[in-house]
Amino acid sequence: MSFEYTPLEVPLPPGPDASFFSEAQWKTLFALADTIIPSIRTPATARSSADKVISTAEWDEAVTKLSSLITGPDADKLAIAYLEEDASANPIFRACVHRVIGHYVHEEGKAGFGLIMNALNTRAGSLVLTGSTTPIHQQPIAVREKVFRGWETSRLPPLRAVYRGLTAIVKKSWVMASPTMNQVLGFPRVPVHGKPTDGFPYNFLQFPPGSQPETLDVDVVIVGSGCGGAVTAKNLAEAGLRVLVVEKSYFYSSKAFPMNPNEAYINMYENAGATASEDGTVAILAGSTWGGGGTINWSAALQTQAYVRQEWADMGLRFFTSLEFQRSLDRVCDRMGVNTEHIEHNRQNNVILEGARKLGYAAKPVPQNTGNSEHYCGYCTLGCHSAGKKGPTESFLLDAAKAGAIFVEGFKADKVRFDKKTRHGKRVAVGVEGIWTSRDSYLGLTGEGAVQRKLIINAKKVVVSSGTLNSPLLLLRSGIKNSHIGKNLHLHPVIGAGAVFDESIRPWEGGALTTVVNEFEDLDGHGHGVKLECAAMMPSLYIPLFPWRDGLDFKLWAADMRCSTSFITLTKDRDGGRVFPDPVDGRPRVDYTVSAFDRRHIVEGIIAAAKIAYIMGAKEFRTSYRDIQPFVRLDASNPDAPEGTNDAALQSWIAELRRKSPLEPERGLFASAHQMGTCRMGKSPKHGVVDPQCQVWGTDGLYVVDASVFPSASGVNPMVTNMAIADWASRTLARSMGKPHGERNGMARL
């Protein structure tokens, strides 16, 4: 059923002053942007050499294809507008590019872009980088395309970096800013299924202007409101403790959901969703909002598997094979109404489930944290408008509020405070301090409501739940010494893939991720391998994953999304990386390259996904790896041919892919929505950052409770594992403070 509904507009903080690049640098950069997403025209309609000119036959073929996809009487007119669209002439596109480079690219990366743009604006630099003394912005687009494509494999690392960085920024900015994209796709602004519902009305402490620090006194301060922090807050507040949850980001009502993509990335994602590994090969998505990753994830609620529990127990952490751990898993799932009974699979999840059945692969539905109700909506990565997804804001934080917990948004913790005296040779945590920024200040508004204030929070216990990227950096800023801090990072790296069918699918409708293929989860006999799942089919998330080959190809591929289904190869990575602070502004930087060992497993996942797509009748299959050419079915008119995946063309494509194994990291784009392990749990300080109760080794009263404590990759979507660890750790903490869970106001433990 469809409902008339318009989400609240969400203001954005001010964009950067674009003067960090000169006018000449911007001119060159946007000339390259128009090379990636050009205005496509015929010889008769071309305006200048900056247009990508194609033959009349190619034009007619492109318009015919697009018109066949578009519904409505003006299909031809819209198809032409889409092809002729000029990215850099769009002020919204330019603002997106300004903001990403100005705010979310670190200073070294920004300097690298500037250096190349400067060189391109000199005769000598242009000759070295392009083979011509004519500046690249004065070159016809055919020359620009050839030069720019050559940078992808250049012997000069800065050119390869600019190629990867600029294509990523331009593709994403275009999809978010395009005036025609959503019309071509038929993608609605809000879901057509699900009834808008008001979520819980959270209240947050406010502080008046002042030059002196504001001081708060509580029993426990929890730094971070995500999955780990939310469960911890509920249990400790219900145990009768005075609990304060502080969050660096801000709360948004369900009335604002789903946000527009640009609003969502800036307001609800770490670094606006623009975090990438140091080598630019892994795009990293992490939540940064009230409720953390649980606010923008895809509802998958898988429990930790036996082989992972045993792996962790073999590290000396026997809790993970105990019945108590299972009770915590069940307890958090019960609270969120995790179920498989109320799932209605959409087309893309049915492709995986039915394709796996036809091939004999092990597959199953993925439990959903949807309150034991149906939740047929794929927009939740932009915020859940129905409150049907029972993430932290609709479950544990709500319970914490009702039990008396108090909350502060816009607080960036600078460091943990310690007593001057030690206890039994350990440093004693006594609180945190940092800067609170009022919502008005965050938005760059002026007036009495815009306040920044230093807060000093005194607490008997400090729980760090800032997430895998930020928790280790807070420990480092606080002077904690442990060689494991920031290391052992696991990302569950994925390669994305898309299968194109003949008919319109509208893949954004229905639950994003409701099925999983586990046939390939143990490829080495030690629990390392891949699972096949679907991705949330938001255009801003899906389309930019795929490689750019030329402007026409990319525009036509983007339009095919309405007829596409997705795959991701979720990999339990054996080999890790690290997180470290940026030397200029302290933001998280990620040093991680998918290892050859893990890339071989990803290849097997891609092959399995291609077979599923083929057996289900897909006419085309593409991946986010540039060196894998699309597989195009030769006889699309006979998808039920008896040879099935024995088809010679498919087997030849698979053989070519295996010859490329392991894939070269720089030749593709991997992605991660799961980060784990940077404060890992260990049986001693030599083995980890926190002890089996999640207390930081060498301290008294300082805990880390989030996915950063995972001893290795969880192998499944980490939400439930994270919450179960938090459930057990917080109950243990409550008992240690003389407040067994359930004893509140004299009531006996339930």
C-alpha angles and dihedrals in degrees: 000000000000124000129197103244137152117189119228113267111253115215119228126222114250117286122238126275099261091213090096082092123045122242089256092052092050091047090055094043093051090047086059090046089056088051090059096042105021133177102255118213145154125254087260096053101035113125101190144341087278090074120087103238119204130179121272089248092053090046093051091048092050094047091047092051094048093045090054089057098045121082122214138055096282097056095128092047092050092046091054092047090051094051094044094045111128111213100199092047088063110091091204090056092048091049091052091052092046091051097046095048095037100045109017107035109082119240095261091053092046090051090050092054091047093049093054093045090051092050091050089056093060126073093232095044092046091051092053096044101036107017091243135083090220110101111252094239088062093050121098113258094251089062092044091053093051093047095045093047089052091059089066090074099024120144087230109086093206091059092049089049093051090048093053096041098044096045090051094049095044097046093050095043091050095051091050096044104036112120092206106035099089092044092052091049096040087232110163122220091234131025116275089215128060132045119256110247132186112246126213113304101236120197124210131199115255127203130207123234115277142147094226125072118266112232128210128185121206140148096241132013117199116200105209135026101220129113096298096040094046095054090045091051093051095050096044094044091049088050088063099258124139101248129189121189115197122192128187092212132053141263121246125192120239084245086075093053136142091030123205107267095252091050092046097051094047096044104033109028133072108259089355090290090295099113114126135171117267092259092048094238099112125055110206125206118191130163121249108174141083102309093020119221090349089070096057104027126108103255096256108149108180121163122230111276125238097248091054092047089051092047090055093044089053087059088064095268100119093169089083093066093043127106088238090066091051090050090054091049091051093044095056092043091051091052092053094044092241110192148148095202095082099046119123105189117221123220097274094050090046089053089059095042097045094038090053090050092052091051096042094245121152108251138155144174116277114235113243129214092226104129094260089296138106114270108185098177133109099187098085093108084072092045130289112264095187096051083227093128105078099213123149095293092054097041127013100024089046090053091047091053092051090049091055105266115151127217141211123191125195094035118139110196111223098186147334113260120228134197115253088236126065126225116221088342093307130116110248117223113220103171145301137271133203147122125297116207117194117229090249091055091049089055092049094244124149131222139069093313094061107092139159115189138171112239126201112196117195113203140163090223133022121207117192111205100157097129135255094293098047108028095072091049092053089052091050092049087051093057098252111159117209126129092223096060109119094003131102091051114175123189110177087232117212138193112214124224136184132203120203121211132189096248134060111266106174090213094189090072117091133019113333099222118016103139137052135190110214098175092109102037094110109042097148101041090249100081099271118129143086139293121204117227139153128258128230102266101224108142092229090055102037108037099051090055092073126084125260115233099161137334098261094047092050095049092049092046091050091053090053090067092092088064096041142098125199140227133192125192101220105200127202093218118214095192122060144194138205145256120224135171122263107249092226107042104004097240117150116275120193124216105191136132120180104248125236088246092057094040090059089057091049090055090058089050091052091050092050091049091050091051091050091049091048097047089050092055104259114165096204136023125193135174136201089249112100098209093057107085116217114268109231118192109239096206103036090161091070108047091157097058108154096238090066113179090357085081107137095227092052092046090050090051090049092049090052090050092051089052088059093052123152092041117228107250096223093053094067145032117247121189137205131198094165122069121181146159111033093124095030125186116248140172090242139008087266090062105038152347100257132038125238089278091054092251114141110252113252094022138091117219099006117115137175114209115175139078091294088081094063108122090219138342112316094219091220133067098292103222099096094041089050092049094046092053088048091049093053096040094049094048089050090049092050090054091049089054092052094255110108111200111272097025103116126148091354096309116144120246111274 
